[in-house]
Amino acid sequence: MPNFSCERKRASLNNILETNEEVFAEITALINSTTMLHRHLFNFRLAELCLCKKGEKRSDSQASWLFPRMNFHTKNNIDNPE
């Protein structure tokens, strides 16, 4: 898996935002409703939203380059921690 720098991730995300105002509005809404405790959950949803809005089916490998520390197999565990 490639190791992308923060600047490259930011540039990729900015490119997505610049090409789709609807994505920007949805991401802004997510940011405004996100607390620091739920930042990891926000990152998962952000990656999924960006990929879906681009018309791509999300896969673990596609989303993981944006947020490499996320484990996309544990979404339910993140939503409902025990």
Phi, psi and omega in degrees: 000133181293151179256098182271139178284164178300321181296320180290321176299314181298318179297318178296317179294318178299322178299317177297315183295321182293334184266356183209101182295329179296319177298316180302315180297318180291321178294319177301317178297319177297316180299316182294336181257011184255134174258166179301326180293337182251018182299320179297322177292318177301316181300318178298311183293324178297313179298316180295317180298313181300316181291321181291321181292335177280001179082018180253146173282130182291135171231158180303319183291324179293314184285333186292335179289333177286318184226078190295341181273357179281142171254103187286354178272356185243026182306315181296323178293326178289318179295324185231071181295145180270000000 
